[in-house]
């Protein structure tokens, strides 16, 4: 752990004791149980057993030994563990040869095999929905496959889900938040630098219609010192509100040749149907996860010094010595009951929250005999039932169970064993103590906690890594500290008490629309290094002359955003605001409206480096060997590939270049069905023998069959515009592309007007240049670039 301007911090990659020698931590899976976290990972080939670690804070991990030593677990792939009604079920595919289910009554084992080989490929993952129904997902060459389950050991017929990365797709996991199903999954070859994490979201069911949002991939890096990021799991953080994603990266080589894998963790934030991994995968110091505001019972009995314990006749009450202090909170209660000598109807067990005195509090009553739970409100001494729900009939109350309460201004949600069983809106959120009350039953009270956060509110205060993306709605809390609006509004879809105008936009995320002169929003940022950074906003153009001011720690710059296109009708478009110098460490970034209106979804911030003012000619001479992929040969005229049908690429320049003109001379020496391409604004390029063909992000201007086709590339290709072009065999044609902001203009042979023009509403705004070819008949010469 590090000490920095952030206070306590950590930095990826994490090192654990007793990692698999010459292998590390691959395919990490983290589960949470009774206030502790348990980590499992794939087993090195030809070794037997599955290793486990535990932690209370996600930073400090204790090795727990082998959770199983079953001979069948030799080379166990991607073990995952789910807790249900007293048992821990482990799913793994040893050596990738089909799944087995193991079971234990402890998260650290010993797990014993319960099934024959179930097949179903590799990377199995289980999700349990609010109705107690189980689902199983796993890897496949055509995308993630989902199955309904009739019990922990039995999968029904499979269905291909819309979670596919154009190649072998693996490492799936589903979490449910605010009624939405978020599935993460990984693609490209596991040893590719372009191994990456995507997500899809469904609103109908775990087997339903998944949409793939535009902000994919959510974790990617192909940098030499930090690449191959993938196979993730997601878990709620120690503060009961935040989420974290765990994944591995690749480094070096093992004795057998493949890279070693290292463990990483990053913060997830949510905005409606949008999921964001802060920093897209970070490799510099980040703040450690926050602990709850009050907690007790981590691996030990409750400490009575932290509780007001009252006993009278057959009734016992426990009340925390600390109370929630905001108009929202999340509370968690873990318990098990001794049901011996308990008569039906006499036992009473309730969890307490929002307690101010004996006449004013709320409670959730669990009835073991009826297998039900009921939400009550005690107000001025009068008790009122607000809602009730049935629990699965199989519940064994001598085993550990969890009640979780999430309460804010919108609703109060009650979970039983992570299943959302009750949601009510007719309850006023109150601060207060938490606790238990029980009669004629002897419970064992275990991990109990609360945080003054709920429904993702901790996303607002956390420091956002830069480079990275910031959701507009994740501004800091407290009026005149995190936001200021001169004329507060009502009816916002979130953060209703702030008076900040927030509404859902077409992509399912929420956007902020500030319209008052002098209104502002502030964000906490964590900057990786000193430098000049570009600021972009996904904003709605309205035809007005809008002006904003960016402030960093009080130092401000003013930027005119222009009036946009008058004909697009409030088009959402990513627009460059301007550039600012930032220094390493934590800062407060403020977005202030000076004139007009600013309706925006998110900010993108990235480091830039300016090209020199003079033209950089002969870029081929500056290309390093490690940036040349495929079999290129140098002619006296230029460069061409050696073999028809091969896919070869060259990259030049820097990821940090923004607006420029890239030029090249191109000729065809004979007819070919293969393509040639000019590349620009390229990032996250990857080359590996077993991966998707189009492994980079950026743009490609493709030449084929008398046409030029502009493609947007994101580890796949999407044709966005085209135009005819005449290239006479044996003669060079001069091609120039101007990229400025979100607009690309193509000129041929010095044309005064662009022969092709396109504006990308969600543009890549920086990156390298390059060329691509699949045939010796295409020759490239005189690659150059100049700043625009």
N, C-alpha and C positions, 0 to 999 in steps of 0.2 A: 504494500500500500504506500502511496506517495502523499506528500504534503505539498500543496501548491496554492495558488490564489483561490482555488475551489474549496480549500480546506482539505479534508480527507478525500483522496482520489485513487483510482486504479487505472491501469493501462493495459489494453490488449497487446499481446496475448498473455493469458494467465498460466502460471505454472503450478501444478499440483504435486503433492508428494505421491510417490508410488505410481506414477503414470506407467503405462506399458512401455518397457524399454524398447528403443528403436522404433517406436510407433506413435506414442503420445496419446492424445484424447481425440478420437474420431467419432463422428455422429453423436454428439452429446445430447442426452435427454435428462431434463431436470423436472422432478415432481415435487410438490409441496404437500406435507402431511404433518398436522399437529404442531405447526409453528416452525418446522424444520424443512430443509430442502435436501433432496437426495439426487445425486448425479450418477448416471450410468453411461457407459460408452461401449463402442465396438471392441471386440477382443482381437488382439494381434493374431494373424494367421498361425495355425498349428499350435496355439496355446489353448488351454482349457480353463473355463470359468469366466465369470463376469464381475468386473470390479465395481465397487460402490464407494461414494464419498458422501459426507453430510456437512451441512452448513446452516447457520442461523441467519446469515446476512448476505449470502451469495458471493462474498469476497474471501472469507477464510474457510477453507475446506479441510475436513478431517477424513483421512482414509479409513474406511470401514472394513476393508478386506474383500474377499471374494463372496459375492452374494449367492453364488452357486458354484459348485464344482462338478456338476453333472457332466459325464464324458461327452454327451451329445452337444455340449456348448463349445466345442472346439471351433475357434474362429467365429464366434457368435457375432452376427451383424446387427447393429442398431437396436439394442435392447430398449424397450419402453415398458414402464410399469404404471399400472392404474390401481387405485385403492377402491374397494367396494365392500361395505358391510363386513368388515373384519378381516378381509383377505387382500393380499397384494398379488395382482396378476401380471406376469411378465410375458411379453411377446418378442420373439427374436427368431432370426433365420440363420442358423449356424452355417458358415461358409456359403451363404446365399442359396442353400439347397432346400428351401421351404421352411414354413413357420412351425414353431412349437409354442405351446402355452405352458408356462411354469407358474407355480403358486407358492406363497409363503404367508405366514401370519406376522411377518416383520418386514419392513422395507429393506433391511440389510440381509435378509435371508435367514436360513438357507431356503432357496427356491428349488422346488422339485418338479420334474416334468409331469404334466397331467394329460397330454394328448399324444396321438401319433403325429406324423408329419402331415400338416394341413396344406402344404404347397403354398400357393398365393404369392409367388415371387419373393421380394425382399422388402424391408423397411415398413413393417406393419405398424399401424398406429390406431389406438382406440379412442373414441369420443363417446361420452355418455350425455344424452340430451336431458332437458328439464323433466321429461316424462319418464325418465329412467331407462329409455331405450338405448341400446348399444349399437355403435357403428364401427366398422373397420375399414381403413384405407391402406393401400400399398402401391408400390412402384410398378411401372409398366412402360413399354416402348411407345405406347399410344397415349400416354397420360395417366394420371392417378386414377386408380380403380377404387370404388366404394362399395361396401357390402353392408346390408343390415345384419344384425346378429340376434339370434334367438336366446343365447346365453353366452357366458364368457369364452366358450370353447367352440361355438358353432357359427359359421358365416353362411349367409344365404347367397344367392346368385349375385354376381358383380355387375356394376354399372360404371362405364367410363365417364368421369367427371370432366368439366371444362377447366382442367389444370394440366396444361401440356406445354413443354418448352421446346417443341420441334425435334426432340431427340429423347433418349431415355430420361424419364422424369421420376424422381424419387424423393425420399425424406419428407413425406407429407405429415401435417398435423393440423387439427381443427381446434380452435378455441371459440367460445361464444361470448359475445359482449354486447350488451344493450339490444338483445334480440337478434343480432346478426352473427352469421357463421363466417369466421375468417380462417381460410385454409392457407398455410404456407407450404411451399414445395420447392425442390431444388432441381437444377438441370445442368446440362453439359457433363462431360466425363469428369469423374471425381478427381482426376489428376490434372485437369485443365485449369489454367489460371482464370478462365472465365466461368468456373463453377459459381453459381449465384443463386439467390433466393428470390422467388416471386411470391405473390399472394393473390388469392381470389376471394370474393365475398358473395355470400348467398343470404337472402332474407326469408326464404321459404322453408328450407330443411337442410340437414347435413348432406343429403343426397340430391339436393335441388339444383337450381339454375345458378351457377357461379358466374359472376362478372369479373373480368380482369381489368382493374383500374389502370389509368395512364401512368401512375407513378412507379411502375415496375421497371426493372427489378428494385427491390427495397434494400438488398444487401449485395454489393459488388465492389471488387477492387482487383485490378490486374497488375498492380505495382509490383516491382521486383521483390520488395521486402514484405509484401502483405497481399496475398492473392489466394485464389481457390477457396473462397468463402462460401460455406454451404452446409447442408443437412442440419436443420435447425430444430429447436423446440422452444416453446414460449411458456412463460409462467408468471403468475402474479407476484409482485415484489413484496418485500418485508413490510412495507407500510400499508398493505392490504388494498392498495389502489393502483399503483403503477404496474406496468408489465415490462418484462425483459425477455430478450431473445438470446439464445445460446447457439453457437455454431462453431465449426472448426475452420482453420486456415491451414495452408500447406507451407512447409519450409524444408529446404535442404533435401537430403536423400537418406533413406534407411539403408541398412546393409544389403537388403534384397533389391534396392533400386528405387521403389516408390517413395514419394515425399513423406516426411513425418508430419503429423497433424497436431495442431495446438488449439486450446480452448479459448473462446472469446464470448463476451457478453456486451450487449448494447440495449439502450432504452427504447421501448416502443411507445408511441403516442397514437391517439385515435382522434378522428374528426369525422363524425357521422359514419359513412361507409368507407372512409379512407383510413388506412393503416400506414404509419410511417416509422421506419427505423431511423433514429436520429443519427445523422452523419453517414447514412448508407453503409455503416460498418466503420468504426473508429479505430485509430491507431495512435492516439495521443491521450493524455490524462483526462478522465471523466469523473464526475462526482460519484461517490459510492452511493448505493441505494439507501434511502431513508428507512429508519426503523419506525414502528408504530409510536404514537404519542404516549400510549400506555400499553404495557404487556407484562404477562407473568405466565409461568408454567412451561417455560422452554426446557424440556427434558428434566423436569422436576415438579414436585407438587406445588400448588399455589402457596405463595408466601403470605401468611396471614397478616404480616405487618403492612401489606399493601391493601388490605381489605377491612371493611367494617363488617364483622361477622356477628350475627345475632341469632340466638337459639331460644325458642319458646315452645314448650310442649313438643309436638311432633314436627314443627316447622323450623326450617333454617333459612336464613337470608345472608347472602354475601353481596356487599356493595363496594365498588372500587373506591380508593381514596382520591382518585383523580376523575375529573369529569370532562366530557367533550365541551369545547368552548366556541364552536362555530355553528352556523345554521346548516351544517351537513356533517356526516361522519360515516365511517364504516366500522362495524364491530364484529368480532368473531368469537364464538364460544365453542369449545371442544369438550366433550363429555362422554361418559359411558355410565350405565346404571347397573346396580346389583338388584336383580328382580326377585331374589329369594324372599319368601315369606311376605310378598306384596300382594294384597288382594285387589282384584279388578275393581276399578272405580275409586280406590282409596289413594293411589299414588298420584302425586301432582309434581310436575317439574316444569319450571319456566325460566327463560332467560329474560333479563331486564335491561332496558335501555331508556335513555332520556329521563332518568330518575332525578327528580328535584326534591320530592319528599314522599311520604307513604301514601299521599292522596293524589299524586301526579307523576305518572310514569307510563311507559308502554311495556308490553311483555309478549313473548311468544311461548305458548304452552305446547308441550309435546305430550301426547297421550299414547303411551306404549301399547296399551290394550287395544285401542281403536285404530292404531297406526295413522294418527292424524296430527296436524299442527294448527294452532289457532292464534291469530293476532288480536290482542286486547289493548284497549286504551283505558287507563284510569285517570279521570279528570275530576278534580274537586271531590274526590272520594267516591265517584260513581264509575263503575266498571262497565265497559261497552265492548262487545265483540265486533271487530272490524272485518275480519275475513278468516276463512278456514280452508284447509287443503288436505287431501288424503296423501299418505306416504306409501311407498311400495310395501306390500304385505309381507315381503321377505325380510324386512328390517329386523335385525337382532340388536336390541338395545343394550345388551351387555358388551357390545363392540363399540369402538369409538365412532362418534358421529359429530357433525359440525353444523352449527347454525351461524349464518352470516347475515347481517343486516346492513344494507346500503340505504342511506336516507339523505335526501337533499330537498331543495325547494320543489322539484318536479314530482318526486314519488318516494315511496319507501318500498324496497324490495327485500324479500325474505328468501334466503336460500337454505336448503337442507342438503348437506353433502354435495355442494356446488350446483344443485338443481334449483333453479328459480321457481319456487312454489307459490309465492304470493307477491303481487304488486298492487299497491294501493296509492291513490292520489288524494284521498280525503283525510290525510293526517298532517298536522302541522309539525314541521321539524323543530325539535327543541334540544338544546344542549342538556347535558346531565350525565349522571354516573351510569355505569353498566354493572351487571351482576346476575345473580341467580337467586331463585327462591324455590324450595322444594319441601314436600311433606310426605311422610310415610314411604320414602324411598332413599336409598343410599347411593348417590351418584359419586363418581370419581370425576372431579373437575380438572381439566387439563389446560392446554394453551388457551389463554383468553386475552383479548387485546382490542384497542380501538385506535383509529387515526382520524384526525380532523380533515379528512378528504373523502370524497365519494364521486363515483361516476366519472373518473378520470380527471378530477380537479387538480391532482398533483402534476398533471401535464403542463399546467400554466406556469408554475414557478421553476421547473427544472431548467437548468442551463442547456441551451440548444447548441450543439457542436457546429462550428464554422471552419471549413466548408460544410454546407448542409442546407436543409430546407426547414422553414418555420411556418407552421400553419397560422394564418391570420388570427384565428380565434384563441390561440394559446398565449395571449398577452398576460402580463403579470396581474396579480390581484391588488385590490384596494384602490379606491378612487383617488386620483391625483398622485398616485405612486405607480400604478400599472396602466391607468387609462384616465382620459378626461374627455367628456362630451358636454358641450355647453347646453344642449337641449336633449336630455335623456328620452329614450323612446320606450314604449311598451310592446310586448308581443314578440320579443326575440325568441328564437327556437332553443337557445341555450344561454347560460349566464344571465338569466332574466333580470336579476336585481341590479346589474351594472348599468342598465340603460343604454348599452352599446347596441346599435342596430346589427343584428346577426340573423341571416336567413339561409335556408338550404338552397344550394345551387344545383345545376343540372347534373353534375357528376356525383351527387349524393353526399358531398361534403358541405360544410357550412362556411359562408363567406361573411366578411365584415364590410359594411358600407358607411364610412364616415363622411359627413356632408357639411359639417359646421367648421368655419374658419377657426383654426387654432385647436381643433380636436386632435387628440393623439393617443397612440397605443405604444406600450413599452414592452420589451422582451429581454430576457437574460440570455446572453450568448457566451460561448466558450470558444475562443479563437485559437486555432492550432499553432499559427506562427505569424510573425510580423510580415506585412506585405500589403499590396493593393488588392482590394476585393471588388468584384462586380456584384451589383445588386439588381435582381430581376423580380418583377411581381407578376403573378397571374391575375390579371385585372380585367374589368369589364369596361371597354371603351364606350364612351357616351357622346363623343363629338365635341366635348368641351375642352377648353385650355386648362388642364389640371396641373397644379404645382404642389409638390410635396417637399418636406424637409426631413432629412435623415440626421439624427443626432446620436453620437456615441459618447457616452459619459459627459454629455453637455456640449460637446463640440459639434457644430452642425454645418451641413451643406444643403443648398437649395437646388432642386432639380425640376425642370419643366418637362412634363410627360407628353406634351403635344395634344392635339385634339383627335388623333386617330382617324379612322375612316368614317366618313359621314354616311356610308351606304351599307354598312354591315349590320346595323341594328343591334347595338349593345353586345357586340361580339366579345367573348372571353378570349384573351390573347396574352401570352407571356411577353412582357415588355421590359426592356432594359431601363432601369431608373438612372443608374450612374455608378461611378466608382468612388471608393473611399479607402484611405489607409487605415488599417487596423493593427493593433499590437497584440502579441500573444497574451492569453489569459482571459479572465472573465470581465465582461462589460455589460452595460445597459444600452440597448439599441432602441431608439424612439422613432416612430414614424408619425410625422405631424403634417396635417393638411393645412396648406397655405391658401390654396385657391381651388375652387371647383368641387370635385367629389372624388373619393377613392373607394371603389368597391373591389376588394381583392380577396383571393383564397389563400395564397401563400407567397412567401418570399423565398427565392433561391439566392444563396450567397456563395461565391466561389473565388478562389485566388486567380489573379490574372498577371500576365507579364506582357508589356508592350513590345510589339515588333519595332525594329528601327524604322526611321522615316524613309530610308533608301530601300530600294527593291533588293530582295535576296534572290539572286539568280543562281542557277546551277545547284538547286537543292539536292540533286542526286549525289553531289560530292559531299554532302553533309549527313547522308543517311548512314547510320551505324550498322554493322553486320547483324546485331541483334534485332534490328527493326526491318530486316529483309526476310520475308517468308516465301518459301517455294524456290524453284530453280530458275533464277533470272540469269540472263547473259547480257553482256555489254557489247553493243554494236558501235561502229563509228557514228551511226545516226542517233543512238540512244539505247534504251533498254527494251528487251522483250523476254518472254518466258521461253523455256526450251521445249516444253512438251504440250501438245494439243490436249485440251481438257483438264489440265492441271489448274489449280487455283492458287495464284501467287499474289502477294501484296507487298508493298513497301510503305513505310510511314516516315514522315519527316516533321521536324518542328516540335512543338510543345502542346501539352494539354491545356496550357494556360493562355494560348492565343485566342483572341475573341473575333473582332471584325477584321476581315482582310480580303484581298483579291488573290486568288490562286489561279495560275496559268500553266498550261502545258501544250506542247505540240504533239499531235497524235496522227499516225497514219496507219492505213491497212495495206498490207502487201499482197493480200489475196483474199478471196471470199472465205468466210468462216462463220459457223453458227455460234461460236463462242463470243463472249462479251469482253469489253474493255471498260474500265471505270476510273474516274477521277474522284478521289475521296477528300472530304473536308469536314471540319469540326468532329474529328474522330477521337473518342476516348474508350477506355476499357477494352482495348483490342486484345485478342487471345488467339493463340495458334496451338493446336494439338491434333494428333492424327484422328482421334475419335471424339469429335464434337460437332456441333452444328456448323454448317458451312459459313454462315454470315456472322462470325463471332466478333462483333464490335458494335459500338453505338456511334451514330453520326449520320452522314449523308454520302450517297454515291450517285454520281452522274454517269449513267451507263450508256454506252454506244453499241447499237446492234441493228442490223438490217435497215439502215437508212433512217433510224430514229435515235433520239437521245431521250432517256427516261431518268427522271429524278426519283430516287428511292430514299426513304427514311429507314435507317437500319437500327434495330434494337435486338440483336441476336436473332433476327429474322429480317425480312424485307417487306416494305409496303410501298408500292408505286404510287406516287402522289401527283406527278405532272409529267408531260411528255411533249415533244415537238419534233418535226422532221429535221434531218440534218444530212447534208450531202458530203460524203468523204470519198474522193476519187482514189482508186487503188494506186498506191505508190506515191501519193502526194500528202504532205503534212497539212493538217488543218489546225489552226490556232484556237484554243478554247480557253475562255476566261470566265471565272465565277466570282461575282461579288457577293459576300455574305456580310450583311449589316443588320444587327438585331435579329429579328425573326424572318427577314426577307432575303431570298436568294435570287440573283439575276445572272443569267447565262448569256455570254456574248461569243460569237463565232467569227473568226477571221476579221476582227476589228470592227464588227457591226456597231453602229451608233446606238441602236435600240436593242434591248435584250430580246433574244429569240425564245427565251423561256423565263418565266418569272413565277415565283411561288412564295407565299408567306405561310409559315408553320405556326399555328396558334399555340403550340406547346413545344417551342423550338429548343434544340440543343444550342447553347450560346457560346461554347468554346471547344477547342480541340485541335488536333494535328491535321496535317494534310497528307495525301498519299496517292498511290495508284494501285490498280488491280487489273489483272488480266488472266485469261484462261487459254490463250492461243499465241503461238509464235508469230502469227500474222499481224499482230498489233505491236506497234513500236511507239515508245514514249520518248520525248526529248524536251529539254529546256523547261524543266519544272521550276517554277518560281513563285514567290509570294511577296506581297507588299501590304503594309498597313493601310486600312481605310479610315 
